[in-house]
Amino acid sequence: MSRVQHVLFHADGVLQDVPGGWYAAMEAHLGDRAREFLEATWSDELPALAGQADYLPLLAAALAEYGATTSCYSYELGVAKPSPGHVTRAAAKIGAAPEAILFVDDIAANVEGARSAGLASEQWDFEQGLGRLLALLSQHGIAVSLAQRS
């Protein structure tokens, strides 16, 4: 019998997609500077994901520099994937042992990082289809019932 009691899904590329990609999505707000803005902020984000910087002031400054306004979000884990610490801190936040969690991500390095931390881990993205996801969940003893909508 499986010990999995929780499923931890990565969101981007796994459960959701941005039609046309992030660059196209930001063009509506930043025009031809969208790529430049995203690449700069993604670069600024890396130390923050690893707990080495505070991202919100960096993001706020970049938004002001590019004349964009939006609300922000915080980085609470202080460590980035594929570091095993990313998932062990997430496990601690939900009060679960790593071996009680199934981690699903679309990037192989992230899956391997979670596996090395003791989590059951699978690589999957939405393009593989719901049937494949249900099969992966089933392999870990997780039964899913899909309700019919009228």
Secondary structure, DSSP 8 states (H G I E B T S, - for coil): -----EEEE-TBTTTB--TTHHHHHHHHHHGGGHHHHHHHHHHHHHHHHTTSS-HHHHHHHHHHHHT---------S---TTSHHHHHHHHHHHT--GGGEEEEES-HHHHHHHHHTT-EEEE--GGG-HHHHHHHHHHTT---------
